[in-house]
Amino acid sequence: MRVLAFFAHPDDETLMAGGTLALLARGGHEVFVLSATRGEGGERGDPPLCAQAELGAVRSRELACAVQALGARGPFFLGYRDPLVGPQGELFPFAADDGPVARRLAAWLRTVRPHLLLTHGSAGEYGHPAHVQVYRAARQALAALAPALRPAWYTALARMPDLPLEGLFNPEPAHWLVPLGEPGLTAKVQAAECHRTQHGLFRRAGAARLGRPVSVAEFIAAVPAETWRRADGASETDDGPLGQALPQARWLGSNE
């Protein structure tokens, strides 16, 4: 199968889907990683590793390193600029209107013709407006395609309370749980290590989650599975496309 993973910023592909992408690639599937932005508005490292004006180029190289670690193809970019975080920590979408984003994504879908599309979920996981914009654009892009060209669409971090990710799930219940095992976790950790400008953020998030200082590897390994929901309205079953692509994926039921 061909898989297109479309996320808002470099590092989203690793944190939300890295284990799944690595397992898909290891299973012989062709995985493309497409980022809406180069992450120009994000953190520069702690201490800073570059000037703000250099961050887009630096994070592009970090994403290339992560994509290689996951065994995927790319990275590819949709061409949007990531806005700076506001003075009070405000987050913003990367485009003024969803329509052009959807049209650019639709062009990618017509070119790559993936069988699976993997994106952010409906709430942007923790409410990030750029993540929500990716979700909305994906919905519009799929609606614009001829039915024969529409891939099966799955969204990341679907709700599963047993995983230690309170406050990060999208509201819809998960259809699939993907246990990462040693191969998936190892690749995900290697990809996370590539995103050096974001390591301060990773360690802070890990410390808040585990209640102690943690390394980047510990932060990643603390959640040994990833969850997915079929988002395109099609009836999902235990032999759905994601399950066909990943024999290790565990069907959780329709959860409707």
Helices and strands as residue ranges (DSSP letters): E 2-7, H 12-26, E 30-37, G 52-54, H 55-70, E 73-80, H 98-112, E 116-119, H 124-127, H 129-144, G 147-149, E 152-156, E 158-159, E 170-173, E 176-179, H 181-194, G 196-198, H 199-210, H 216-221, E 225-230, H 241-245, E 250-251
